Amino acid sequence: MIIMEVLYYPGCSLRNTYPEFEKSTYEACEKLGIELVEIPEWSCCGVVPSLATDNVMRHLGAVRSFINAQKKGREIGTNVIVVLCSMCYNVLKRVNLILKEEPDTLENVNSFIDDQPDYVPDLRVTHFLTFLKETGFENLEEKVNKPLKGLKVAPYYGCALLRPDRPEGVPIDNPDNPVILESFVRSIGAEPVHFPFRAECCGNYHIVLEPGIVEMRTRKIIGSAKSVKADLILSPCPLCTYNLGRGNESLDKSEQVPVVFFTQLLALALGGKSYLPTEIEDQILKKIGGEKSD
């Protein structure tokens, strides 16, 4: 039964590189009575917003998606855009806040995009984690039918969900002491384990030209999670997941820690298909004493 509809922005890297992130999200949302309504003809977010105040070109991809979301949102009666990818969230959130706070920039952007209706910045961009928190982790807990009890999870935040702290409203939690992922982990019955590198940068786009930097940083992150006996690392970000995977590949098997998306554990805990690799799902089920879902 569908309880609510919300707009959904997929983004490029998630859909092309990690379809299991999106598929497990749809699976979980079906169990929760949430319908994700994909924004028609969405564009790439632009990857990074313009840091120059007089350059709006990098905002245009995001704004075209906002214009299409605005129209669709009015049809279904919502102004909420849910985003999964951390980087897409960061970019869309920042661009939307800039347009709300800077009327001149909004006017310039609307003048430039003369083949579409003007954007009225009344949309609200939110990360899926924040959306789950707002709908109530306690409500989520009530719908879990396969609690992941006994599973030790190391929540990894990375950068894009917590930084920068300007414009205000971008971080989904306290940048210095975030707890939203830990609260999520508890709601699905698992045990969050604190590790010092949970909010350290994985190396980001250095993976393109300086992969050695990424391997160095991710080995430290993985080692930190390993030191607190984590069974796996929980990620909300496709790029972080990719980089952490490179870090694992550079380590001996005994030093590796599997990396999974938070929606995969959510779908599993709700009794749905997790889209986890068979080996990892089997390890989790063995740990919690559960059986494979159909």
Secondary structure, DSSP 4 states (H G I P E B T S, - for coil): ---EEEEEE--HHHHHH-HHHHHHHHHHHHHHTEEEEEPTT-----SS---STT--GGGHHHHHHHHHHHHHHHHHT--EEEE-SHHHHHHHHHHHHHHHH-HHHHHHHHHH-TTSPPP----EEEEHHHHHHHH-HHHHHHH-SS--TT-EEEE---STTT----STT--SS-SSS--HHHHHHHHTT-EE---TTTTS---TTHHHH-HHHHHHHHHHHHHHHHHTT-SEEEES-HHHHHHHHHHHHTS-GGG---EEEHHHHHHHHTTS-----HHHHHHHHHHHT-----
